[in-house]
Structures are given as structure tokens and as C-alpha cells.
Amino acid sequence: MGAAIAQETLTAADRCDRCGARAYMRVVLPGGGELLFCAHHGHAHKDALTAAEASIQDESKNLSSPAPATAPEGER
């Protein structure tokens, strides 16, 4: 497996190196260097990064809880 990743939570200030969207994946390459990806680009390149033995911190699970469509009862 690749280099260990400091498990710092990605924030809204972390941006995808490919498109500039919010980053949900941090990749540390075996030779050094770090890349940040949005969920779309991270998943698109995940197989190649895994094959290259990069370490991947995937926080895209945070996208699975969408905001409610309406305000909770009492906040309308």
C-alpha cells in the first residue's frame, strides 16, 4: 500500500485539482505529492490511483446525506 495519509478532514476550502469543485478525496502518491479531487474525478481515477499504489482518503460518503427539501417542522 502507498504512503500513510494524515487523516485530516477535508474542508470546503479544499478544492479539486482537476475542476475546482469541493474536494472529497485526498490522494498521496507513492513518490510524494498530494492531489485533491472532487468525488466525480476521484472516482473516475480511483482504479488507476490504486494500481499506482497511491493512498486514498475518500470522504465522498459525506455526500450521501442530502439536505432536506423543506425546512423541518417548526422552522417554516
DATAMO-V474906 format. One record per pair of residues at least 12 apart in sequence whose C-alpha atoms are under 6 Angstrom apart, sorted by the first residue. I is the first residue (numbers start at 0). J is the second residue. Records with the same first field share a line. If there is no record, write none. Layout:
BEGIN
I=J / J
END
This chain:
BEGIN
0=52
1=29 / 52 / 53 / 54
2=29 / 54
15=35 / 36 / 37
16=35 / 36
20=37
21=37
22=35 / 36 / 37
23=37 / 38 / 58 / 59
24=36 / 56 / 57 / 58
25=55 / 56
26=54 / 55
27=53 / 54
28=53
29=53
38=59
END
